[in-house]
């Protein structure tokens, strides 16, 4: 994968996966968009909420990337896992297979501790509250986030993984803003079977492309991983 190719891919995964986001987080974005009289305040709150969520995603990416680089300097298994996760996500969005639900159930344990904190921030009246709520909401158990996280993990370093998650988050922002501004109309559009299948097809392509690269067919893709300085030790199998 080229130097910036992974950023473009993460951005696209966020954008095409955002039909799932609207189901999960659309309610909160809609509430933020309509919570306050006056458009300017609503936009400020939506922006603050999105900034908080993106910050959480970047932090998740940095932690996952550091752990991945330490545990598995050989990136091929991670890339295969990332490809499979994206394919699973595509099947989930397309309504074909709901296997990622078990992952979301696993994440629900963490959410059990965060949810009471988020409840204290509602109703949101200030940009600061919206930022804090977005920071917490970023940890909501979500199959799409976990798929993106696996993709980020496969980038082989903390910095690249954080960048991938930031790009993924940016990809979801247009849908969140549209949901905040016109919740019912946008939700109706993205939940049309044809639109969901189109978005699922796009993520399926990214999953297959990631797998193709991981299996050594992508030219430099199999080698475009960790500079030797970052992985000085070799593992013997």
NORUR-V344527 format. One line per field, one symbol per residue. ss: DSSP state (~ for helix, > for strand, _ for the rest). burial: + if it has 24 or more other C-alpha atoms within 12 Angstrom, else -. A space follows every 10 residues. Layout:
ss: ???
burial: ???
This chain:
ss: ____~~~~~~ ~~~~~~~~~~ ~~~~~~~~~~ ~~~~~___~~ ~~~~~~~~~~ ~~~~~~~~~~ ~~~~~~~~~~ ~____~~~~~ ~~~~~~~~~~ ~~~_______ ~~~~~~~~~~ ~~~~~~~~~~ ______~~~~ ~~~~~~~___ __~~~~~~~~ ~~~____~~~ ~~~~~~~~~~ ~~~~~~~~~~ ~_~~~~~~~~ __~~~~~~~~ ~~~~~~~~~~ ~~~~~~~___ __________ _______
burial: +----+++++ ++++++++++ ++++++++++ +++++----- -+++++++++ ++++++++++ +++++++++- -+++++++++ ++++++++++ +++++----+ --++------ ---+---+-- +--++++-++ ++++++++++ ++++++++++ ++++++++++ ++++++++++ ++++++++++ +++--++--+ +---++++++ ++++++++++ ++++------ ++++++---- -------
